[in-house]
Amino acid sequence: MKIKTMAGAAAGLVSTLMLVGGLLYSCGGSGSGIPSGPVALFLTDDISDFQQVTATVNRVDLIHTGTNASCNVFTGPVTVDITNLSGVMQLISLTNCAAGPYNRIHIEFAKSVTLSTAATTSTCIFASYKDSGSKPNALSCGPDACTLDINGAVNVLAGGNTSLALDFDLKNFDVSGMGTAACSVTMKVSPLNASDMQGIKHEEAMTGLVSGLSTTNKTFTLTRGNASFTVLYSGITATSQPGLDTLLERAQSDQLRTRVRAASIDLAGMTITASSIEVKVEGTIEGGSLDTTAKTFDVRYAAGGTSKLLGVDYSKALVEGTLAEGQWIDVKLFGYDGARFLARKVEAEAAGTMTED
């Protein structure tokens, strides 16, 4: 069987995977006398026929094949479900690189990828990719990992921000043998420059950990790796996200990954004016707590080495998969109603699955 996704425009699979490794802000090139500038890497994803696409990236580098100049912009490994990035341009790393032109993007990622539709889940392998002429080409793969070199001009500006997105175009993914041990994936890959990204017109977003929360000033610090942004969330109304202060207090105390969306992210000022916020919880549905009529359950999860329970109302949530007591789930929370935390999305996953999206 061969599946080709039909909906959606751009899907940043490798960019998505890079998200979970930590937002990097290193000083490569500084102190060497070589001018440098920050490279901001983003990701995006539109709706596809897949409910989940879970994969792992190990490393991403910018290279100039003539001078052998290179800049490592990400080192993993990390795992992510890329379908959770629909409608956003996600900031995934901010890394200082030596100023100048680069003409190749080198990517190393795990050979295995898990695909889920409403009908089936399949563990597949990346076997080939489509070049600019849409002709399949073989990847360079070992037993567990594959590498891919994409030609594309990336000009890093001294002292200025350079934006780049890697687009693994889900609508042009071909999947053969879905549901069988011989499942393989042919991917479509292309880099997006700043003007390409502006044409997509998605909200920008960043995922990190909350600290320094002020419910009076409606601000907090969002940190990923070595980078910290000041977030202002006073523009989010209680109608759209009731009990947001309580949700953020829980995110801060339990160090739950939090995604902030904004019309744009100020990379120079390291600030974000939030338009919406989601908090992620992964764990199991507690025995005896699932009420499919009231659409509530308790999720048991680990926080700081301690097992905790959180009451969830999923009456307004998109549910992927079948919910059952003991089932491992990924819950995206948007608020609190005074009794339970409110879910925007609930995904049933394989036991122990941990993704950062």
Secondary structure, DSSP 4 states (H G I P E B T S, - for coil): -EEE--S-S-B-HHHHHHHTT------TTTTTT--EEEEEEEEEB---S-SEEEEEEEEEEEE-TTT--EEEEEEEEEEEEGGGGBTEEEEEEEEEEESEEEEEEEEEEESEEEEE-SS-EEEEEEEEEE-TT--EEE-EE-SSEEEEEEEEEEEEPTTS-EEEEEEE-GGG-EEESTTSTT-EEEEEEEEE-HHHHHHH-PEEEEEEEEEEEETTTTEEEEEETTEEEEEE-TTS-TTTSTTHHHHHHHHHHHT--EEEEEEEEETTTTEEEEEEEEEEEEEEEPTT--BTTTTEEEEEEEETTEEEEEEEE-TT-EEES---TT-EEEEEEEEE-SSSEEEEEEEE-STT-----
